[in-house]
Amino acid sequence: MAVNGVHLIVFANEKGGSGKSTTAVHTAIGLAKAGRRVAALDLDTRQRTLGRYLDNRAETVRRESVDLILPVHEVLDPLTVPALETAVAKLGEGREFLIIDTPGRDDDVARAAIAMADTLVTPINDSFIDLDLIGQVDPETFKVKRPSFYAELIWDQRKLRARADGATVDWVVLRNRLQHVEARNMRRVGNAVAELSRRVGFRVIPGLGERVIYRELFPRGITLLDLEELGELGISHIAARQELREMISALELPQPQGELAL
């Protein structure tokens, strides 16, 4: 969205438990640590997971006297489309990226955010339950029968965006909680997602694996990318940190020059 030149990265999924807010926070911190100018906006005024995550981070900085990058962030209030437009203009001023975390429900504000996105990220768990959000699958052949309501919703918002300013929304479906052992169900889900991507028009990238560490980081508001400077990076965290870096790289966000050094 051409507001102050900021690139809007909107994380959206109507199904809870997909790791949406965790992925959004790690993306924000990853970009900030790479020297990019980042802000964050939480549209979920009930759960406030992104907002609370970054509030916890600010408290850790105060309590432990550590030097952690802390992006400017807000929780949208009031929850209206005009308030969203105002917040985007304010938080986007002088920044390269604005990370927006939407609630796990369908409302006018979430739809407006999707239509405003430059990069739209839909995290899904690697299962047919989550896949059903964007496409219905035949129970015997596991072939895609038709796109689901959410894919149609995204299609409608992308058309609105095209009519508004001629721009396109880069829709990325991010496969979270990938298992580290190849399995038949994982292959079937992967094949179905790939088929849907061709029919509906999104890119598919690998996301974050199923790791306990992500749940443990929330109370302190820290990310995998902070552990080394805090002296807490273990061998088991190295692979997780690498998959995070690869995920952010796969988003293919605009670069000022050269490669993104995460």
C-alpha positions as CSV (number, residue, x, y, z in Angstrom):
1,M,0.0,0.0,0.0
2,A,1.5,3.3,-1.0
3,V,1.2,5.0,2.4
4,N,4.5,6.8,3.2
5,G,6.3,4.3,1.1
6,V,6.0,1.6,3.8
7,H,5.6,-2.1,2.8
8,L,2.7,-3.7,4.7
9,I,3.1,-7.3,5.7
10,V,-0.2,-8.6,6.9
11,F,-0.5,-11.9,8.8
12,A,-4.0,-13.2,8.5
13,N,-5.7,-16.5,9.2
14,E,-9.2,-17.0,10.6
15,K,-8.2,-20.2,12.3
16,G,-6.5,-20.0,15.6
17,G,-3.4,-21.9,16.7
18,S,-1.5,-21.6,13.4
19,G,1.4,-19.7,14.9
20,K,0.4,-16.5,13.2
21,S,1.4,-14.0,16.0
22,T,4.6,-15.9,16.8
23,T,5.6,-15.8,13.2
24,A,4.7,-12.1,12.9
25,V,6.8,-11.2,16.0
26,H,9.8,-13.2,14.8
27,T,9.5,-11.6,11.3
28,A,9.4,-8.1,12.9
29,I,12.4,-8.7,15.1
30,G,14.3,-10.4,12.3
31,L,13.9,-7.5,10.0
32,A,14.7,-5.0,12.8
33,K,17.9,-6.9,13.6
34,A,18.8,-6.8,10.0
35,G,18.8,-3.0,10.2
36,R,15.4,-2.4,8.6
37,R,13.0,0.2,10.0
38,V,10.0,-1.7,11.4
39,A,6.8,-1.0,13.3
40,A,4.0,-3.4,14.3
41,L,0.2,-3.1,14.7
42,D,-2.0,-5.6,16.5
43,L,-5.7,-5.7,15.3
44,D,-6.7,-8.4,17.8
45,T,-8.0,-6.3,20.6
46,R,-9.1,-9.4,22.6
47,Q,-6.1,-11.7,22.5
48,R,-3.5,-8.9,21.8
49,T,-0.8,-11.6,21.4
50,L,1.5,-9.5,19.2
51,G,1.1,-6.5,21.5
52,R,1.6,-8.5,24.7
53,Y,4.6,-10.2,23.2
54,L,6.3,-6.9,22.5
55,D,5.1,-5.5,25.8
56,N,6.8,-8.5,27.5
57,R,9.9,-7.7,25.5
58,A,10.0,-4.1,26.8
59,E,9.6,-5.4,30.3
60,T,12.5,-7.8,29.9
61,V,14.7,-4.9,28.7
62,R,13.7,-2.9,31.8
63,R,13.9,-5.8,34.3
64,E,17.1,-7.5,33.0
65,S,18.9,-4.3,31.7
66,V,19.5,-5.9,28.4
67,D,19.8,-4.1,25.0
68,L,17.1,-5.6,22.7
69,I,15.7,-4.1,19.6
70,L,12.2,-3.0,20.3
71,P,10.0,-2.0,17.3
72,V,7.4,0.7,17.9
73,H,4.0,-1.1,18.2
74,E,0.4,-0.4,19.0
75,V,-2.9,-2.3,19.5
76,L,-5.6,-0.7,17.3
77,D,-8.1,1.3,19.3
78,P,-10.9,1.8,18.3
79,L,-11.4,-1.2,16.1
80,T,-12.6,0.6,13.0
81,V,-11.5,1.0,9.4
82,P,-10.8,4.7,9.7
83,A,-8.7,4.0,12.8
84,L,-6.8,1.4,10.9
85,E,-6.0,3.8,8.1
86,T,-4.9,6.5,10.6
87,A,-2.7,4.0,12.5
88,V,-1.1,2.7,9.2
89,A,-0.3,6.3,8.2
90,K,1.2,7.1,11.6
91,L,3.2,4.0,12.2
92,G,4.4,3.8,8.6
93,E,5.9,7.3,8.7
94,G,9.6,6.9,8.1
95,R,9.6,3.1,8.2
96,E,10.2,0.4,5.6
97,F,7.9,-2.3,7.0
98,L,4.7,-2.3,9.0
99,I,3.8,-5.8,10.4
100,I,0.1,-6.1,11.0
101,D,-1.3,-9.1,13.0
102,T,-5.1,-9.6,12.3
103,P,-7.5,-11.5,14.6
104,G,-8.6,-15.0,14.0
105,R,-12.0,-14.0,12.7
106,D,-13.6,-12.2,9.8
107,D,-14.5,-8.6,10.3
108,D,-14.4,-5.3,8.3
109,V,-11.1,-4.2,9.8
110,A,-9.4,-7.5,9.0
111,R,-10.7,-7.4,5.4
112,A,-9.5,-3.8,5.0
113,A,-6.0,-4.8,6.3
114,I,-5.9,-7.7,3.8
115,A,-6.8,-5.3,0.9
116,M,-4.1,-2.9,2.1
117,A,-1.3,-5.6,2.2
118,D,1.7,-5.7,0.0
119,T,2.6,-9.1,1.3
120,L,-0.1,-11.2,2.8
121,V,1.0,-14.1,4.9
122,T,-1.4,-16.9,5.9
123,P,0.3,-19.4,8.3
124,I,-1.3,-22.8,8.4
125,N,-0.4,-25.9,10.4
126,D,0.7,-28.8,8.2
127,S,-2.6,-30.7,8.4
128,F,-5.8,-31.2,6.4
129,I,-7.7,-29.4,9.2
130,D,-5.9,-26.2,8.5
131,L,-5.8,-26.7,4.7
132,D,-9.6,-26.8,4.8
133,L,-9.5,-23.1,5.4
134,I,-8.4,-22.5,1.9
135,G,-9.4,-25.6,0.0
136,Q,-11.7,-28.6,0.2
137,V,-10.0,-32.0,-0.4
138,D,-11.5,-35.3,-1.6
139,P,-11.5,-37.8,1.3
140,E,-10.4,-40.7,-1.0
141,T,-8.0,-39.2,-3.5
142,F,-6.9,-36.2,-1.5
143,K,-7.2,-34.1,-4.6
144,V,-8.5,-30.5,-4.2
145,K,-12.2,-30.3,-5.1
146,R,-12.6,-26.5,-4.8
147,P,-11.2,-23.4,-3.0
148,S,-12.8,-22.7,0.3
149,F,-14.5,-19.5,1.6
150,Y,-11.3,-18.0,2.9
151,A,-9.6,-18.3,-0.5
152,E,-12.6,-16.6,-2.0
153,L,-12.4,-13.8,0.6
154,I,-8.8,-13.2,-0.2
155,W,-9.6,-13.2,-3.9
156,D,-12.2,-10.5,-3.4
157,Q,-9.9,-8.3,-1.3
158,R,-7.1,-8.7,-4.0
159,K,-9.6,-7.5,-6.6
160,L,-10.5,-4.5,-4.4
161,R,-6.8,-3.6,-4.1
162,A,-6.2,-3.9,-7.9
163,R,-9.2,-1.6,-8.5
164,A,-8.0,0.9,-5.8
165,D,-4.4,1.5,-7.0
166,G,-3.6,-1.2,-9.6
167,A,-1.2,-3.0,-7.2
168,T,-1.1,-6.7,-6.5
169,V,-1.1,-8.5,-3.1
170,D,1.6,-11.1,-2.9
171,W,-0.2,-13.9,-1.0
172,V,2.1,-16.3,0.8
173,V,0.9,-19.5,2.5
174,L,3.3,-20.5,5.1
175,R,3.4,-24.1,6.3
176,N,4.0,-24.0,10.0
177,R,4.7,-26.9,12.4
178,L,6.3,-29.0,9.7
179,Q,7.4,-32.3,11.1
180,H,11.1,-33.2,10.9
181,V,10.3,-36.7,9.7
182,E,8.9,-37.3,6.3
183,A,5.4,-38.8,6.5
184,R,2.7,-39.8,4.0
185,N,0.2,-37.3,5.4
186,M,2.8,-34.6,5.1
187,R,3.3,-35.4,1.4
188,R,-0.4,-35.4,0.8
189,V,-0.9,-32.1,2.4
190,G,2.1,-30.7,0.5
191,N,0.7,-31.9,-2.8
192,A,-2.8,-30.5,-2.0
193,V,-1.3,-27.1,-1.1
194,A,0.8,-27.0,-4.3
195,E,-2.3,-27.8,-6.4
196,L,-4.3,-25.0,-4.6
197,S,-1.4,-22.5,-5.1
198,R,-1.7,-23.0,-8.8
199,R,-5.5,-22.7,-8.8
200,V,-5.9,-19.8,-6.4
201,G,-2.6,-17.9,-6.9
202,F,-0.4,-17.9,-3.8
203,R,3.2,-18.8,-3.1
204,V,4.0,-21.6,-0.6
205,I,7.0,-21.4,1.7
206,P,8.1,-23.4,4.7
207,G,7.6,-21.8,8.1
208,L,8.5,-22.7,11.7
209,G,8.8,-26.3,12.9
210,E,7.0,-27.7,15.9
211,R,9.3,-26.7,18.7
212,V,8.7,-26.1,22.4
213,I,11.1,-23.2,22.4
214,Y,8.6,-20.9,20.7
215,R,6.1,-21.2,23.6
216,E,8.9,-20.7,26.2
217,L,10.0,-17.4,24.6
218,F,6.7,-15.5,24.9
219,P,6.8,-14.6,28.6
220,R,10.1,-12.7,28.2
221,G,9.2,-11.4,24.7
222,I,12.4,-12.6,23.2
223,T,12.9,-14.5,19.9
224,L,15.3,-17.1,18.6
225,L,17.4,-14.3,17.1
226,D,18.0,-12.8,20.6
227,L,19.4,-16.0,22.2
228,E,23.0,-15.6,21.1
229,E,23.5,-12.1,22.4
230,L,21.8,-13.1,25.6
231,G,24.2,-16.0,26.0
232,E,21.4,-18.6,25.8
233,L,21.9,-20.1,22.4
234,G,22.1,-23.9,22.6
235,I,22.9,-26.4,19.9
236,S,19.2,-27.4,19.7
237,H,18.3,-23.8,18.8
238,I,20.7,-23.4,15.8
239,A,18.5,-25.4,13.4
240,A,15.4,-23.5,14.5
241,R,17.2,-20.2,14.0
242,Q,18.2,-21.2,10.5
243,E,14.7,-22.2,9.5
244,L,13.5,-18.8,10.8
245,R,16.1,-17.0,8.7
246,E,15.1,-19.0,5.6
247,M,11.5,-18.3,6.2
248,I,12.1,-14.5,6.3
249,S,14.2,-14.7,3.2
250,A,11.5,-16.7,1.4
251,L,9.0,-13.9,1.9
252,E,11.0,-12.1,-0.8
253,L,10.6,-8.6,0.7
254,P,12.0,-5.5,-0.9
255,Q,15.7,-5.0,-0.4
256,P,17.4,-1.6,-0.3
257,Q,20.6,-3.1,-1.7
258,G,22.3,-6.4,-1.5
259,E,21.1,-9.4,0.5
260,L,19.1,-9.3,3.7
261,A,21.8,-10.1,6.4
262,L,20.0,-11.9,9.2
